[in-house]
Amino acid sequence: MSSEVFEIIKRINLKRIETQLILQCTPVITNLKTSNLLIIEKELAPTVRLVLDKTSISYVMLAELNDRVTFLLYDCEALEAYTEEEKCYEYLKNLGYVSNDLEEKIREFQVRYQNYLVQKEVFPHELGIFLGYPIEDVVGFIENKGERPLITGYWKVYSNPKAKAMLFRKIDIAQEELLRKVADGCDVVEIINGYHKKEEGLVAV
C-alpha cells in the first residue's frame, strides 16, 4: 500500500460498503481482472446487494461464517470466457466440473467452498480459476505448495513475472484513483457503471 493510499484511507470510513468495495474489488471494478472476493460483516450484506443490483457486476454469496459473509463478484462474460479457455476448462473438468454453464460451475464451487470452511474438507484450489488468476499460477501454486513464487502481489506468481508486476502496478494506481473519488464523495454505483454498463439479467443471486 502506497503512502498516498494510506493517507486517503485515514480520511474515510473503512466500514462503509463503498470503501470496502474499492479496497477489495478494484480489479474487477476497473476490468483489470474478471473477479474478486468481497468479505464483509454479515449485517452489511443487504447493502452490498442493493449497491451491486444497480450495476452489471454479477455476484453470489459463497459462504457465511462467524458473522462474516464472503461474496464472489465477477464480470459474467469475462469469467465465462476464461473458464472456457482450453487449459482452464480441462483443469475444472478434471476436478469434476462437468457443466458448461458458468452459474452451475459457481454453484458447485460454492458447495465445495462451504464444505471447506464448515467441514474442514480439502481446500478447493480451483478458487484461483474463479478469481481469474492465470492458470499457470494456479497450477504453480499447487505444485509448489504455495512456496517459491517469482513475485507476490495480488496473487503468487509462477510465470511471466514482469507482465504481472505491471498489472499489479496498474491495480494499485486504479485503487488509489477510486479511493480518491470515494473520499471526494463520488457515488460508488456511478464509479462502477463508468466501467460497466448496466444490463438486465446478469446478476447471480
MARBA-3410 file (N, C-alpha, C, O; in Angstrom, 1 decimal):
205
0.8,-1.2,0.0,0.0,0.0,0.0,0.9,1.2,0.0,1.8,1.4,0.8 ~ 0.6,2.1,-0.9,1.5,3.4,-1.0,1.1,4.3,0.1,0.0,4.2,0.7 ~ 2.0,5.3,0.4,1.7,6.3,1.4,0.6,7.1,1.0,-0.2,7.6,1.9 ~ 0.4,7.4,-0.3,-0.8,8.2,-0.7,-2.1,7.5,-0.4,-3.0,8.1,0.1 ~ -2.2,6.2,-0.7,-3.4,5.4,-0.4,-3.6,5.4,1.1,-4.7,5.5,1.6
-2.5,5.2,1.9,-2.7,5.2,3.4,-3.3,6.5,3.9,-4.1,6.5,4.8 ~ -2.8,7.6,3.3,-3.3,8.9,3.8,-4.8,9.0,3.4,-5.6,9.6,4.2 ~ -5.2,8.5,2.2,-6.6,8.6,1.8,-7.4,7.7,2.8,-8.5,8.2,3.2 ~ -7.0,6.5,3.1,-7.7,5.6,3.9,-8.0,6.2,5.3,-9.0,6.0,5.9 ~ -7.0,7.0,5.8,-7.2,7.6,7.1,-8.3,8.6,7.1,-8.8,9.0,8.2
-8.7,9.1,5.9,-9.8,10.1,5.9,-11.2,9.6,5.6,-12.1,10.3,5.7 ~ -11.2,8.2,5.4,-12.5,7.7,5.1,-12.9,6.6,6.1,-12.1,6.1,6.8 ~ -14.2,6.3,6.0,-14.8,5.2,6.9,-14.6,3.9,6.3,-15.1,3.5,5.3 ~ -13.7,3.1,7.0,-13.4,1.7,6.4,-14.6,0.8,6.5,-14.5,-0.2,5.8 ~ -15.6,1.1,7.3,-16.7,0.2,7.4,-17.8,0.4,6.4,-18.7,-0.4,6.2
-17.6,1.5,5.6,-18.6,1.8,4.5,-18.4,0.7,3.4,-17.3,0.4,3.1 ~ -19.5,0.3,2.9,-19.5,-0.6,1.8,-18.7,-0.1,0.6,-18.0,-0.8,-0.1 ~ -18.9,1.2,0.3,-18.2,1.8,-0.8,-16.7,1.7,-0.7,-16.0,1.4,-1.6 ~ -16.2,1.9,0.6,-14.8,1.8,0.8,-14.3,0.4,0.6,-13.3,0.1,0.0 ~ -15.0,-0.6,1.2,-14.6,-2.0,1.1,-14.7,-2.5,-0.3,-13.9,-3.3,-0.7
-15.7,-2.1,-1.1,-15.7,-2.5,-2.5,-14.5,-2.0,-3.2,-13.9,-2.8,-4.0 ~ -14.0,-0.8,-3.0,-12.8,-0.3,-3.6,-11.6,-1.1,-3.1,-10.7,-1.5,-3.9 ~ -11.5,-1.2,-1.8,-10.3,-1.8,-1.2,-10.1,-3.3,-1.7,-9.0,-3.8,-1.9 ~ -11.3,-4.0,-1.8,-11.2,-5.4,-2.0,-11.4,-5.8,-3.5,-11.0,-6.8,-4.0 ~ -12.1,-4.9,-4.2,-12.6,-5.3,-5.6,-12.2,-4.4,-6.7,-12.9,-4.4,-7.7
-11.2,-3.5,-6.5,-10.8,-2.6,-7.6,-10.5,-3.4,-8.9,-10.9,-2.9,-9.9 ~ -9.8,-4.5,-8.9,-9.5,-5.2,-10.2,-10.7,-5.5,-11.0,-10.7,-5.3,-12.2 ~ -11.8,-6.0,-10.4,-13.0,-6.4,-11.2,-13.8,-5.1,-11.5,-14.4,-5.0,-12.6 ~ -13.8,-4.1,-10.7,-14.5,-2.9,-10.9,-13.9,-2.2,-12.2,-14.6,-1.7,-13.0 ~ -12.6,-2.2,-12.3,-11.9,-1.5,-13.3,-11.5,-2.4,-14.5,-10.7,-2.0,-15.4
-12.1,-3.6,-14.6,-11.8,-4.5,-15.7,-10.4,-5.0,-15.8,-10.0,-5.4,-16.9 ~ -9.7,-5.0,-14.7,-8.3,-5.4,-14.7,-8.2,-6.9,-14.4,-7.2,-7.6,-14.6 ~ -9.3,-7.5,-13.9,-9.4,-8.9,-13.6,-10.9,-9.3,-13.6,-11.7,-8.4,-13.5 ~ -11.1,-10.6,-13.8,-12.5,-11.0,-14.0,-13.3,-11.0,-12.8,-14.6,-10.9,-12.8 ~ -12.7,-11.1,-11.6,-13.5,-11.3,-10.4,-12.7,-11.1,-9.1,-11.4,-11.0,-9.2
-13.4,-10.9,-8.0,-12.8,-10.7,-6.7,-13.7,-11.3,-5.6,-14.9,-11.4,-5.8 ~ -13.0,-11.6,-4.5,-13.8,-11.9,-3.3,-14.1,-10.6,-2.5,-13.3,-9.7,-2.5 ~ -15.3,-10.5,-1.9,-15.6,-9.4,-1.0,-16.0,-10.1,0.3,-17.0,-10.8,0.4 ~ -15.3,-9.8,1.4,-15.5,-10.4,2.7,-15.9,-9.3,3.6,-15.1,-8.3,3.9 ~ -17.1,-9.3,4.2,-17.7,-8.2,5.0,-18.4,-8.8,6.2,-18.7,-10.0,6.3
-18.8,-7.9,7.0,-19.7,-8.3,8.2,-21.1,-8.7,7.6,-21.6,-8.0,6.7 ~ -21.7,-9.6,8.3,-23.0,-10.2,7.8,-24.0,-9.1,7.7,-24.8,-9.1,6.8 ~ -24.0,-8.1,8.7,-25.0,-7.1,8.7,-25.0,-6.2,7.5,-25.9,-5.4,7.2 ~ -23.8,-6.2,6.8,-23.7,-5.3,5.6,-24.1,-6.0,4.3,-24.1,-5.3,3.3 ~ -24.4,-7.2,4.4,-24.7,-8.0,3.1,-25.9,-7.4,2.4,-25.8,-7.3,1.1
-27.0,-7.0,3.0,-28.1,-6.4,2.3,-27.7,-5.1,1.5,-28.2,-4.9,0.4 ~ -26.8,-4.3,2.1,-26.3,-3.1,1.5,-25.5,-3.5,0.2,-25.6,-2.8,-0.8 ~ -24.7,-4.5,0.3,-23.9,-5.0,-0.8,-24.8,-5.3,-2.0,-24.6,-4.9,-3.1 ~ -25.9,-6.0,-1.7,-26.8,-6.4,-2.7,-27.5,-5.2,-3.4,-27.7,-5.1,-4.6 ~ -27.9,-4.2,-2.5,-28.5,-3.0,-3.0,-27.6,-2.3,-4.0,-28.1,-1.8,-5.0
-26.3,-2.2,-3.6,-25.4,-1.5,-4.5,-25.1,-2.2,-5.8,-25.2,-1.7,-6.8 ~ -24.8,-3.5,-5.7,-24.5,-4.3,-6.8,-25.7,-4.5,-7.8,-25.5,-4.6,-9.0 ~ -26.9,-4.5,-7.3,-28.0,-4.7,-8.1,-28.2,-3.5,-9.1,-29.0,-3.5,-10.0 ~ -27.5,-2.4,-8.8,-27.6,-1.2,-9.6,-26.5,-1.2,-10.6,-26.3,-0.2,-11.4 ~ -25.7,-2.2,-10.7,-24.6,-2.3,-11.6,-24.7,-3.6,-12.4,-25.6,-4.4,-12.1
-23.8,-3.9,-13.3,-23.8,-5.1,-14.1,-22.8,-6.1,-13.6,-22.5,-7.1,-14.2 ~ -22.2,-5.8,-12.5,-21.3,-6.8,-11.8,-22.1,-7.9,-11.2,-23.0,-7.6,-10.4 ~ -21.9,-9.1,-11.6,-22.6,-10.3,-11.1,-22.0,-10.6,-9.7,-20.9,-10.3,-9.4 ~ -22.8,-11.3,-8.9,-22.3,-11.7,-7.6,-23.1,-12.9,-7.1,-24.2,-13.2,-7.5 ~ -22.4,-13.6,-6.2,-23.1,-14.7,-5.5,-22.5,-14.8,-4.1,-21.3,-14.5,-3.9
-23.3,-15.1,-3.1,-22.8,-15.2,-1.7,-22.2,-16.6,-1.6,-23.0,-17.6,-1.6 ~ -20.9,-16.7,-1.4,-20.3,-18.1,-1.4,-20.5,-18.7,0.0,-20.7,-19.9,0.1 ~ -20.4,-17.9,1.1,-20.4,-18.5,2.4,-20.7,-17.5,3.4,-20.5,-16.3,3.3 ~ -21.2,-18.0,4.6,-21.4,-17.2,5.8,-20.8,-17.9,7.0,-21.2,-19.1,7.2 ~ -19.9,-17.3,7.7,-19.3,-18.0,8.8,-18.8,-16.9,9.8,-18.2,-16.0,9.5
-19.2,-17.2,11.1,-18.8,-16.3,12.2,-19.1,-14.8,11.9,-18.2,-14.0,12.1 ~ -20.3,-14.6,11.5,-20.8,-13.2,11.3,-20.1,-12.5,10.2,-20.1,-11.3,10.1 ~ -19.4,-13.3,9.3,-18.7,-12.7,8.1,-19.3,-13.4,6.9,-19.7,-14.6,6.9 ~ -19.5,-12.6,5.9,-20.1,-13.1,4.6,-19.0,-12.9,3.5,-18.4,-11.9,3.4 ~ -18.9,-14.0,2.7,-18.0,-13.9,1.5,-18.8,-13.9,0.2,-19.6,-14.8,0.0
-18.6,-12.9,-0.6,-19.2,-12.8,-1.9,-18.2,-13.0,-2.9,-17.0,-12.6,-2.8 ~ -18.6,-13.6,-4.1,-17.8,-13.6,-5.3,-18.4,-12.5,-6.2,-19.6,-12.7,-6.6 ~ -17.6,-11.5,-6.6,-18.1,-10.5,-7.5,-17.4,-10.8,-8.8,-16.2,-11.1,-8.9 ~ -18.1,-10.8,-9.9,-17.4,-11.2,-11.2,-18.1,-10.5,-12.4,-19.3,-10.2,-12.4 ~ -17.3,-10.4,-13.4,-17.8,-10.0,-14.8,-18.2,-11.2,-15.5,-17.4,-12.1,-15.9
-19.5,-11.4,-15.6,-20.1,-12.7,-16.1,-19.5,-13.1,-17.4,-19.0,-14.2,-17.6 ~ -19.5,-12.2,-18.4,-19.0,-12.5,-19.7,-17.5,-12.8,-19.7,-17.0,-13.8,-20.3 ~ -16.7,-12.1,-19.0,-15.2,-12.3,-18.9,-14.9,-13.6,-18.2,-14.0,-14.3,-18.7 ~ -15.6,-13.9,-17.1,-15.3,-15.1,-16.3,-15.7,-16.3,-17.1,-15.0,-17.3,-17.1 ~ -16.8,-16.2,-17.8,-17.3,-17.3,-18.6,-16.3,-17.6,-19.7,-16.0,-18.8,-20.0
-15.8,-16.6,-20.4,-14.8,-16.8,-21.4,-13.5,-17.4,-20.9,-12.9,-18.3,-21.5 ~ -13.1,-17.0,-19.7,-11.9,-17.5,-19.1,-12.0,-19.0,-18.7,-11.1,-19.8,-19.0 ~ -13.1,-19.3,-18.1,-13.3,-20.7,-17.7,-13.5,-21.7,-18.9,-13.4,-22.9,-18.8 ~ -13.8,-21.1,-20.1,-14.0,-21.9,-21.3,-12.7,-22.0,-22.1,-12.6,-22.8,-23.0 ~ -11.6,-21.3,-21.7,-10.4,-21.5,-22.3,-9.9,-22.9,-22.1,-10.1,-23.5,-21.0
-9.2,-23.5,-23.0,-8.9,-24.9,-23.0,-8.3,-25.4,-21.7,-8.7,-26.4,-21.1 ~ -7.2,-24.7,-21.3,-6.5,-25.2,-20.1,-7.3,-25.1,-18.8,-7.3,-25.9,-18.0 ~ -8.1,-24.0,-18.7,-9.0,-23.8,-17.6,-10.1,-24.8,-17.6,-10.5,-25.4,-16.6 ~ -10.7,-25.0,-18.8,-11.8,-26.0,-19.0,-11.4,-27.4,-18.6,-12.1,-28.1,-17.8 ~ -10.2,-27.8,-19.1,-9.7,-29.1,-18.7,-9.4,-29.3,-17.3,-9.6,-30.3,-16.7
-8.8,-28.2,-16.7,-8.5,-28.2,-15.3,-9.7,-28.4,-14.4,-9.8,-29.3,-13.5 ~ -10.8,-27.7,-14.7,-12.0,-27.8,-14.0,-12.7,-29.1,-14.2,-13.3,-29.7,-13.3 ~ -12.6,-29.6,-15.5,-13.3,-30.9,-15.8,-12.6,-32.0,-15.1,-13.3,-32.9,-14.6 ~ -11.3,-32.0,-14.9,-10.6,-33.0,-14.2,-10.9,-33.0,-12.7,-10.7,-34.0,-12.0 ~ -11.4,-31.8,-12.2,-11.9,-31.8,-10.8,-13.3,-32.1,-10.6,-13.9,-32.0,-9.5
-14.0,-32.4,-11.7,-15.4,-32.8,-11.6,-16.4,-31.8,-12.0,-17.6,-32.0,-11.8 ~ -16.0,-30.7,-12.6,-16.9,-29.7,-13.0,-17.4,-30.0,-14.4,-16.7,-29.7,-15.4 ~ -18.5,-30.7,-14.5,-18.9,-31.2,-15.8,-19.8,-30.3,-16.6,-20.0,-30.5,-17.8 ~ -20.5,-29.3,-16.0,-21.4,-28.4,-16.7,-20.6,-27.4,-17.5,-19.5,-27.0,-17.1 ~ -21.2,-27.0,-18.6,-20.6,-25.9,-19.4,-21.2,-24.6,-19.0,-20.8,-23.5,-19.5
-22.1,-24.6,-18.1,-22.8,-23.4,-17.7,-22.0,-22.7,-16.5,-21.7,-23.4,-15.5 ~ -21.7,-21.4,-16.6,-20.9,-20.8,-15.6,-21.6,-20.8,-14.3,-20.9,-21.1,-13.2 ~ -22.8,-20.4,-14.2,-23.5,-20.4,-13.0,-23.6,-21.7,-12.3,-23.5,-21.8,-11.0 ~ -23.7,-22.8,-13.0,-23.7,-24.1,-12.4,-22.3,-24.4,-11.8,-22.2,-25.0,-10.8 ~ -21.3,-24.0,-12.6,-19.9,-24.2,-12.0,-19.7,-23.5,-10.7,-19.1,-24.0,-9.8
-20.2,-22.2,-10.7,-20.1,-21.4,-9.5,-20.9,-22.1,-8.3,-20.4,-22.1,-7.2 ~ -22.0,-22.6,-8.6,-22.8,-23.2,-7.6,-22.1,-24.5,-7.0,-22.1,-24.7,-5.8 ~ -21.4,-25.2,-7.9,-20.7,-26.4,-7.5,-19.5,-25.9,-6.6,-19.2,-26.5,-5.6 ~ -18.8,-24.8,-7.1,-17.7,-24.3,-6.2,-18.2,-23.8,-4.9,-17.6,-24.0,-3.9 ~ -19.4,-23.2,-4.9,-20.0,-22.7,-3.6,-20.1,-23.8,-2.6,-19.8,-23.7,-1.4
-20.6,-25.0,-3.1,-20.7,-26.1,-2.2,-19.4,-26.6,-1.7,-19.2,-26.8,-0.5 ~ -18.4,-26.7,-2.5,-17.1,-27.1,-2.1,-16.4,-26.1,-1.2,-15.7,-26.5,-0.2 ~ -16.6,-24.9,-1.4,-16.0,-23.8,-0.6,-16.7,-23.9,0.8,-16.0,-23.7,1.8 ~ -18.0,-24.0,0.9,-18.7,-24.1,2.2,-18.2,-25.4,2.9,-18.1,-25.3,4.1 ~ -18.1,-26.5,2.2,-17.6,-27.7,2.9,-16.2,-27.5,3.4,-15.9,-28.1,4.5
-15.4,-26.8,2.7,-14.0,-26.5,3.2,-14.1,-25.7,4.5,-13.4,-26.0,5.5 ~ -14.9,-24.6,4.5,-15.0,-23.7,5.7,-15.6,-24.4,6.9,-15.2,-24.3,8.0 ~ -16.7,-25.1,6.6,-17.5,-25.7,7.7,-17.0,-27.1,8.2,-16.9,-27.3,9.4 ~ -16.8,-27.9,7.2,-16.4,-29.3,7.5,-14.9,-29.6,7.4,-14.5,-30.7,7.6 ~ -14.1,-28.5,7.1,-12.7,-28.7,7.0,-12.2,-29.7,6.0,-11.3,-30.4,6.1
-13.0,-29.7,4.9,-12.6,-30.6,3.8,-11.4,-29.9,3.0,-11.0,-28.8,3.4 ~ -10.9,-30.6,2.0,-9.7,-30.2,1.3,-10.0,-28.8,0.6,-11.1,-28.6,0.1 ~ -9.0,-27.9,0.7,-9.2,-26.6,0.2,-9.4,-26.7,-1.4,-8.6,-27.3,-2.0 ~ -10.4,-26.0,-1.9,-10.7,-26.1,-3.3,-9.8,-25.1,-4.1,-10.1,-23.9,-4.2 ~ -8.7,-25.6,-4.6,-7.7,-24.7,-5.2,-8.2,-24.1,-6.5,-7.7,-23.1,-7.1
-9.4,-24.6,-7.0,-10.0,-24.0,-8.2,-10.5,-22.6,-7.9,-10.9,-21.9,-8.8 ~ -10.5,-22.2,-6.7,-10.8,-20.8,-6.3,-10.0,-19.9,-7.2,-10.5,-18.8,-7.6 ~ -8.7,-20.2,-7.4,-7.9,-19.4,-8.3,-8.5,-19.1,-9.6,-8.3,-18.0,-10.2 ~ -9.1,-20.2,-10.2,-9.7,-20.0,-11.5,-10.9,-19.1,-11.4,-11.0,-18.2,-12.3 ~ -11.7,-19.3,-10.4,-12.9,-18.4,-10.3,-12.6,-17.0,-9.9,-13.4,-16.1,-10.0
-11.3,-16.8,-9.4,-10.9,-15.4,-9.2,-10.1,-14.9,-10.4,-9.6,-13.7,-10.3 ~ -10.0,-15.6,-11.4,-9.4,-15.1,-12.6,-7.9,-15.1,-12.6,-7.3,-14.5,-13.4 ~ -7.3,-15.9,-11.7,-5.8,-16.0,-11.7,-5.4,-16.7,-12.9,-6.1,-17.7,-13.3 ~ -4.3,-16.4,-13.5,-3.8,-17.2,-14.6,-3.6,-18.6,-14.3,-3.1,-18.9,-13.2 ~ -4.0,-19.5,-15.2,-3.9,-20.9,-14.9,-2.5,-21.4,-14.5,-2.4,-22.3,-13.7
-1.5,-20.8,-15.2,-0.1,-21.2,-14.8,0.2,-20.9,-13.4,1.1,-21.6,-12.8 ~ -0.4,-19.9,-12.9,-0.1,-19.5,-11.5,-0.9,-20.4,-10.5,-0.4,-20.7,-9.4 ~ -2.1,-20.7,-10.9,-2.9,-21.7,-10.1,-2.1,-23.0,-10.0,-2.0,-23.6,-8.9 ~ -1.7,-23.5,-11.1,-1.0,-24.8,-11.1,0.3,-24.7,-10.4,0.7,-25.6,-9.6 ~ 1.0,-23.6,-10.6,2.3,-23.4,-10.0,2.2,-23.3,-8.5,3.0,-23.8,-7.7
1.1,-22.7,-8.0,0.9,-22.6,-6.6,0.7,-24.0,-6.0,1.2,-24.3,-4.9 ~ -0.1,-24.8,-6.7,-0.4,-26.2,-6.2,0.9,-27.0,-6.2,1.2,-27.7,-5.2 ~ 1.6,-27.0,-7.3,2.8,-27.8,-7.4,3.9,-27.4,-6.5,4.7,-28.3,-6.0 ~ 4.0,-26.1,-6.1,5.0,-25.7,-5.2,4.5,-25.5,-3.8,5.2,-25.0,-2.9 ~ 3.2,-25.9,-3.5,2.6,-25.8,-2.2,2.7,-24.4,-1.7,2.8,-24.1,-0.5
2.5,-23.4,-2.6,2.5,-22.0,-2.2,3.8,-21.4,-1.9,3.9,-20.2,-1.5 ~ 4.9,-22.2,-2.1,6.2,-21.7,-1.8,7.0,-21.3,-3.1,6.6,-21.6,-4.2 ~ 8.0,-20.5,-2.9,8.9,-20.1,-4.0,8.3,-19.4,-5.2,8.6,-19.7,-6.4 ~ 7.4,-18.5,-4.9,6.8,-17.7,-6.1,7.9,-16.8,-6.6,8.8,-16.4,-5.9 ~ 7.8,-16.4,-7.9,8.7,-15.5,-8.5,8.5,-14.1,-8.0,9.4,-13.4,-7.7
7.2,-13.7,-7.8,6.8,-12.5,-7.1,5.5,-12.7,-6.4,4.8,-13.6,-6.8 ~ 5.2,-11.9,-5.5,3.9,-11.9,-4.8,3.3,-10.6,-4.8,3.9,-9.6,-4.5 ~ 2.0,-10.5,-5.3,1.3,-9.3,-5.3,-0.2,-9.6,-4.9,-0.5,-9.9,-3.8 ~ -1.1,-9.4,-5.9,-2.5,-9.8,-5.7,-2.7,-11.3,-5.7,-3.8,-11.8,-5.3 ~ -1.7,-12.0,-6.1,-1.6,-13.5,-6.0,-0.2,-13.8,-6.2,0.7,-13.0,-6.5
0.1,-15.1,-5.9,1.5,-15.6,-6.1,1.8,-16.0,-7.5,1.0,-16.7,-8.1 ~ 2.8,-15.4,-8.1,3.1,-15.6,-9.5,4.2,-16.6,-9.7,5.3,-16.6,-9.1 ~ 4.0,-17.5,-10.7,5.0,-18.5,-11.0,5.4,-18.5,-12.5,6.1,-19.3,-12.9 ~ 4.9,-17.5,-13.2,5.2,-17.4,-14.6,5.0,-16.0,-15.1,4.1,-15.3,-14.6 ~ 5.9,-15.5,-16.0,5.8,-14.2,-16.6,5.7,-13.1,-15.5,4.7,-12.3,-15.5
6.7,-13.0,-14.6,6.6,-12.0,-13.5,6.6,-10.6,-13.9,5.9,-9.8,-13.3 ~ 7.3,-10.2,-15.0,7.4,-8.8,-15.4,6.0,-8.3,-15.8,5.6,-7.2,-15.4 ~ 5.3,-9.1,-16.6,4.0,-8.6,-17.1,3.0,-8.5,-15.9,2.2,-7.6,-15.8 ~ 3.1,-9.5,-15.0,2.2,-9.5,-13.8,2.5,-8.4,-12.8,1.6,-7.8,-12.2 ~ 3.8,-8.1,-12.7,4.2,-6.9,-11.9,3.6,-5.6,-12.4,3.2,-4.8,-11.7
3.6,-5.5,-13.7,3.0,-4.3,-14.4,1.5,-4.3,-14.1,0.9,-3.2,-13.9 ~ 0.8,-5.4,-14.2,-0.6,-5.5,-13.9,-0.9,-5.1,-12.4,-1.8,-4.3,-12.1 ~ 0.0,-5.6,-11.5,-0.2,-5.3,-10.1,-0.1,-3.7,-9.9,-0.8,-3.1,-9.1 ~ 0.8,-3.2,-10.6,1.0,-1.7,-10.5,-0.2,-1.0,-11.1,-0.6,0.0,-10.5 ~ -0.8,-1.5,-12.2,-2.0,-0.8,-12.7,-3.1,-0.9,-11.7,-3.9,0.0,-11.5
-3.2,-2.0,-11.0,-4.3,-2.2,-10.0,-4.1,-1.2,-8.8,-5.0,-0.6,-8.4 ~ -2.8,-1.1,-8.4,-2.5,-0.1,-7.3,-2.9,1.3,-7.7,-3.5,2.0,-6.9 ~ -2.6,1.7,-8.9,-2.9,3.0,-9.4,-4.4,3.2,-9.5,-4.9,4.3,-9.1 ~ -5.1,2.2,-10.0,-6.6,2.3,-10.1,-7.2,2.4,-8.8,-8.2,3.1,-8.6 ~ -6.7,1.6,-7.8,-7.3,1.6,-6.5,-7.1,3.0,-5.8,-8.0,3.5,-5.2
-5.9,3.6,-6.0,-5.7,4.9,-5.5,-6.7,5.9,-6.1,-7.2,6.8,-5.4 ~ -6.9,5.8,-7.4,-7.8,6.7,-8.1,-9.2,6.6,-7.6,-9.9,7.6,-7.3 ~ -9.7,5.3,-7.4,-11.0,5.1,-6.9,-11.2,5.5,-5.5,-12.3,6.1,-5.1 ~ -10.2,5.3,-4.7,-10.3,5.8,-3.3,-10.4,7.3,-3.2,-11.1,7.8,-2.4 ~ -9.7,8.0,-4.1,-9.8,9.4,-4.1,-11.2,9.9,-4.4,-11.7,10.8,-3.8
-11.8,9.2,-5.4,-13.2,9.5,-5.8,-14.1,9.3,-4.7,-15.0,10.1,-4.4 ~ -14.0,8.2,-4.0,-14.9,7.9,-2.8,-14.7,8.9,-1.7,-15.6,9.4,-1.2 ~ -13.4,9.2,-1.5,-13.1,10.2,-0.4,-13.7,11.6,-0.8,-14.0,12.4,0.1 ~ -13.8,11.9,-2.1,-14.3,13.2,-2.5,-15.8,13.1,-2.6,-16.5,14.1,-3.0 ~ -16.5,12.0,-2.2,-17.9,11.9,-2.2,-18.6,11.4,-3.4,-19.8,11.4,-3.5
-17.8,10.8,-4.4,-18.4,10.2,-5.6,-19.2,8.9,-5.2,-18.8,8.2,-4.3 ~ -20.3,8.7,-5.9,-21.1,7.6,-5.6,-20.5,6.3,-6.2,-20.1,6.3,-7.4 ~ -20.4,5.3,-5.4,-19.7,4.1,-5.9,-20.4,3.4,-7.1,-19.8,2.8,-7.9 ~ -21.8,3.5,-7.1,-22.5,2.9,-8.2,-22.1,3.6,-9.5,-21.9,3.0,-10.6 ~ -22.0,4.9,-9.5,-21.6,5.7,-10.6,-20.2,5.4,-11.1,-19.9,5.3,-12.2
-19.3,5.2,-10.1,-18.0,4.8,-10.4,-17.9,3.4,-11.1,-17.3,3.3,-12.1 ~ -18.7,2.4,-10.6,-18.7,1.1,-11.2,-19.3,1.2,-12.6,-18.8,0.6,-13.5 ~ -20.4,1.9,-12.7,-21.1,2.0,-14.0,-20.3,2.8,-15.0,-20.5,2.7,-16.2 ~ -19.3,3.5,-14.6,-18.4,4.1,-15.5,-17.5,3.1,-16.2,-16.9,3.4,-17.3 ~ -17.3,2.0,-15.6,-16.5,0.9,-16.2,-17.4,-0.2,-16.8,-17.0,-0.9,-17.7
-18.6,-0.4,-16.2,-19.5,-1.5,-16.6,-20.9,-0.9,-16.9,-21.5,-0.3,-16.1 ~ -21.4,-1.1,-18.1,-22.7,-0.7,-18.5,-23.7,-1.6,-17.8,-23.6,-2.8,-17.9 ~ -24.8,-1.0,-17.3,-25.8,-1.8,-16.6,-26.7,-2.5,-17.6,-27.2,-1.9,-18.5 ~ -26.8,-3.8,-17.5,-27.7,-4.6,-18.3,-28.5,-5.5,-17.4,-28.2,-5.8,-16.3 ~ -29.7,-5.9,-18.0,-30.5,-6.8,-17.2,-30.1,-8.2,-17.3,-29.5,-8.7,-18.3
-30.4,-9.0,-16.2,-30.3,-10.4,-16.3,-28.8,-10.9,-16.1,-28.5,-12.1,-16.4 ~ -28.0,-10.1,-15.5,-26.6,-10.6,-15.3,-26.2,-10.9,-13.8,-25.1,-11.4,-13.6 ~ -27.1,-10.7,-12.9,-26.8,-10.9,-11.5,-27.2,-12.3,-11.1,-28.3,-12.7,-11.2 ~ -26.2,-13.0,-10.5,-26.5,-14.3,-10.0,-26.7,-14.1,-8.5,-25.8,-13.6,-7.8 ~ -27.8,-14.6,-8.0,-28.1,-14.4,-6.6,-28.0,-15.7,-5.8,-28.2,-15.8,-4.6
END
